[in-house]
Amino acid sequence: MPDPVPASRERVRATLAHREPDRIPFDLGGSRQTGIHVRAYAGLRDALGLESREPRVVDITQQLADVEPDVLDALRADVRLVSPRGASTYRRELREDGEYRTFVDEWGVGRRMPLATGLYYDSYAPPLAGDIDAAAVDAYAWPDAADPARYAGMAEEARGYAVDEGRAVQVGSICGGLTEGLFKLRGFEDGYMDLAGDPPLARRVMERILEVKLAYWARVLPLVDGHIDVVGEADDLGGQERTLFSPATYRDLVKPLHRELFDFLHAHTDAKVFFHTCGAVRELIPDLVEVGVDILNPVQVSAAGMETAELKREFGRDLAFWGGGVDTQRVLGAGTPDEVRAEVLRRVGDLAPGGGFVFAAVHNIQPNVPPENILAMRAALEEVQGA
């Protein structure tokens, strides 16, 4: 007998099928782009009247906290995230190097955070920088997606979240996006030069990243089958005012690889494809719909062309919007609770009618966000739906 579908799962499934659910689903921590920084999380626990304890970091680069069940229950959150584990062959070594704390990630990319004022780990020391060719790309020590250690406990975790906690489940990818990987492995200067002057080399780097992704998805999807609702992928394509490279470059070099990735996902799971891209990506949204994106995140409302009412009107039949509930660039961190409330009411009014909307802040809740603004955000969502 199949497991019963609890309220949160049905609520998320309904809205992703473009039906109005009993109430708007709420997400905090259900993806690596809808989480909360450890500094903000500690204050949130206190504001909720919960036991104070040291937050556990679940994403070292972004310094995201593990959003624990008591917080999820207090906020009536509907989504949980299942992520791959580390490889058996990789051990993170944190070191102090001058004014930085550093480590090298599994992909060979250097990461560093200032000791005194650091909030995140930035990429540096790209391992494939400089004058290289396709043979050097192929000879690189790419991560092994077949390592069984990556998958230990994922099936049990997914079932626990779906059945025991009754929440919708997203399973995350093995790594960031194809272009993100290009820029981290080659560095921004060489990566952009490749896109403009050596497209075959750029394509080969992204193809190798795609191979790792496909091998991961081929292994993990059968393990979590029946207990997941969303599969998460990402690739930051936009800046504040425009795309990070030309739409023509996207369509020529990146779009065919995205199509291959999303076609694979749709062929191997009924879960919806969640795609995260920051920034001003209005011009690329029809391309994303065409290659199989079901859910757009984060809906960066402060970026050019990302007006929520217009996006809903133009793409609301084809896309669900996950995020966009409140601007994190200014309002959530620097605004008053009243400003947060007004922002939530506006964005929910734009995005929620007819379903197709999961409420989350625009990207992760940053360390400057006071707990009273997080509570004002949640209270406003309850207010607008009369819950």
Protein Blocks (a to p, Z undefined) as FASTA:
>chain_A
ZZdddfklmmmmmmmnopacfbdcddehjacklcccfklmmmmmmmnopacdddddfbfk
lopacddfklmmmnopabdcddddddfkbccddddehjaccdddfkopacdddfklpcbd
cdehifkgcjddfklmmmpccddfklmklmgoklmmmmmmmmmnopacddddfbdcfklm
mmmmnojklmmmmmmmmmmlmmmmmmmmmmmmmmmmmmmmmmmgoiacbdcddddfbdfk
bcfbdfklmmmmmmmmmmmmmmmmmmmocbdcddddehjfklmmmmmmmnopabdcehia
kbghiafklmmmmmmmmpcceejkbcfklmmmmmcfklmmmmmmmmmmmmmgggjiacdd
ehjadfklcfklmmmmmmmmmmmnoZZ
